[in-house]
Amino acid sequence: MSNPYTYEYKVVTFRESLIGDALDSDKLEKVLNKHAEDGWALKAITSADVKGRIGPGAVEGLLLTFERPRH
């Protein structure tokens, strides 16, 4: 019998634009809604330096932690 309080977690990296300082709220909303459709609930948002696609440096970004009951 599975524990009714067992959850699984998923961490998604959300990078802010390399050009300008504005966070793309429409893009963030789409990411949140996409995961919600699959049963994921947002558990936490953490600001962090995340590895960029170009070069060795990091860029400002967000770590999105999602939670859902394990089936």
CYANA upper distance limits for C-alpha pairs under 8 A (distance plus 0.5 A):
  2 SER  CA      6 THR  CA      8.20
  4 PRO  CA     69 PRO  CA      8.44
  5 TYR  CA     69 PRO  CA      7.80
  6 THR  CA     69 PRO  CA      6.60
  6 THR  CA     70 ARG  CA      6.25
  7 TYR  CA     67 GLU  CA      7.04
  7 TYR  CA     68 ARG  CA      6.06
  7 TYR  CA     69 PRO  CA      4.88
  7 TYR  CA     70 ARG  CA      5.33
  8 GLU  CA     67 GLU  CA      6.33
  8 GLU  CA     68 ARG  CA      6.19
  8 GLU  CA     69 PRO  CA      6.75
  8 GLU  CA     70 ARG  CA      6.03
  9 TYR  CA     65 THR  CA      7.40
  9 TYR  CA     66 PHE  CA      6.05
  9 TYR  CA     67 GLU  CA      5.15
  9 TYR  CA     68 ARG  CA      7.22
 10 LYS  CA     65 THR  CA      6.27
 10 LYS  CA     66 PHE  CA      5.64
 10 LYS  CA     67 GLU  CA      7.09
 11 VAL  CA     63 LEU  CA      6.98
 11 VAL  CA     64 LEU  CA      6.04
 11 VAL  CA     65 THR  CA      5.02
 11 VAL  CA     66 PHE  CA      6.82
 12 VAL  CA     63 LEU  CA      6.24
 12 VAL  CA     64 LEU  CA      5.56
 12 VAL  CA     65 THR  CA      7.00
 13 THR  CA     50 VAL  CA      7.99
 13 THR  CA     61 GLY  CA      7.67
 13 THR  CA     62 LEU  CA      6.46
 13 THR  CA     63 LEU  CA      5.29
 13 THR  CA     64 LEU  CA      6.82
 14 PHE  CA     28 LEU  CA      8.13
 14 PHE  CA     61 GLY  CA      6.10
 14 PHE  CA     62 LEU  CA      5.49
 14 PHE  CA     63 LEU  CA      6.64
 14 PHE  CA     64 LEU  CA      7.64
 15 ARG  CA     50 VAL  CA      7.65
 15 ARG  CA     52 GLY  CA      8.39
 15 ARG  CA     59 VAL  CA      7.61
 15 ARG  CA     60 GLU  CA      7.08
 15 ARG  CA     61 GLY  CA      4.78
 15 ARG  CA     62 LEU  CA      6.81
 16 GLU  CA     21 ASP  CA      8.13
 16 GLU  CA     22 ALA  CA      8.02
 16 GLU  CA     23 LEU  CA      6.21
 16 GLU  CA     24 ASP  CA      7.61
 16 GLU  CA     59 VAL  CA      7.92
 16 GLU  CA     60 GLU  CA      6.63
 16 GLU  CA     61 GLY  CA      5.72
 16 GLU  CA     62 LEU  CA      8.24
 17 SER  CA     21 ASP  CA      7.55
 17 SER  CA     22 ALA  CA      7.76
 17 SER  CA     23 LEU  CA      7.47
 17 SER  CA     24 ASP  CA      8.02
 18 LEU  CA     59 VAL  CA      7.94
 24 ASP  CA     28 LEU  CA      6.84
 25 SER  CA     29 GLU  CA      6.50
 26 ASP  CA     30 LYS  CA      6.79
 27 LYS  CA     31 VAL  CA      6.86
 28 LEU  CA     32 LEU  CA      6.76
 29 GLU  CA     33 ASN  CA      6.61
 30 LYS  CA     34 LYS  CA      6.47
 31 VAL  CA     35 HIS  CA      6.90
 32 LEU  CA     36 ALA  CA      6.67
 32 LEU  CA     42 LEU  CA      7.93
 33 ASN  CA     37 GLU  CA      6.74
 34 LYS  CA     38 ASP  CA      7.52
 35 HIS  CA     39 GLY  CA      7.20
 35 HIS  CA     40 TRP  CA      5.85
 35 HIS  CA     41 ALA  CA      8.06
 36 ALA  CA     40 TRP  CA      5.26
 36 ALA  CA     41 ALA  CA      6.44
 39 GLY  CA     68 ARG  CA      6.74
 40 TRP  CA     66 PHE  CA      6.12
 40 TRP  CA     67 GLU  CA      5.93
 40 TRP  CA     68 ARG  CA      5.53
 41 ALA  CA     66 PHE  CA      5.80
 41 ALA  CA     67 GLU  CA      5.73
 41 ALA  CA     68 ARG  CA      6.63
 42 LEU  CA     64 LEU  CA      7.68
 42 LEU  CA     65 THR  CA      6.58
 42 LEU  CA     66 PHE  CA      4.97
 42 LEU  CA     67 GLU  CA      6.86
 43 LYS  CA     64 LEU  CA      8.27
 43 LYS  CA     65 THR  CA      5.94
 43 LYS  CA     66 PHE  CA      5.61
 43 LYS  CA     67 GLU  CA      6.47
 44 ALA  CA     64 LEU  CA      6.56
 44 ALA  CA     65 THR  CA      5.61
 44 ALA  CA     66 PHE  CA      7.59
 45 ILE  CA     62 LEU  CA      6.97
 45 ILE  CA     63 LEU  CA      6.24
 45 ILE  CA     64 LEU  CA      5.29
 45 ILE  CA     65 THR  CA      6.82
 46 THR  CA     62 LEU  CA      5.98
 46 THR  CA     63 LEU  CA      5.57
 46 THR  CA     64 LEU  CA      7.12
 47 SER  CA     60 GLU  CA      7.88
 47 SER  CA     61 GLY  CA      6.45
 47 SER  CA     62 LEU  CA      5.08
 47 SER  CA     63 LEU  CA      6.87
 48 ALA  CA     60 GLU  CA      6.55
 48 ALA  CA     61 GLY  CA      5.94
 48 ALA  CA     62 LEU  CA      6.14
 48 ALA  CA     63 LEU  CA      7.26
 49 ASP  CA     58 ALA  CA      5.96
 49 ASP  CA     59 VAL  CA      5.81
 49 ASP  CA     60 GLU  CA      5.23
 49 ASP  CA     61 GLY  CA      6.30
 49 ASP  CA     62 LEU  CA      8.36
 50 VAL  CA     58 ALA  CA      5.61
 50 VAL  CA     59 VAL  CA      5.94
 50 VAL  CA     60 GLU  CA      6.76
 50 VAL  CA     61 GLY  CA      6.33
 50 VAL  CA     62 LEU  CA      8.26
 51 LYS  CA     56 PRO  CA      7.97
 51 LYS  CA     57 GLY  CA      6.99
 51 LYS  CA     58 ALA  CA      4.88
 51 LYS  CA     59 VAL  CA      6.79
 52 GLY  CA     56 PRO  CA      7.93
 52 GLY  CA     57 GLY  CA      7.05
 52 GLY  CA     58 ALA  CA      5.78
 52 GLY  CA     59 VAL  CA      6.30
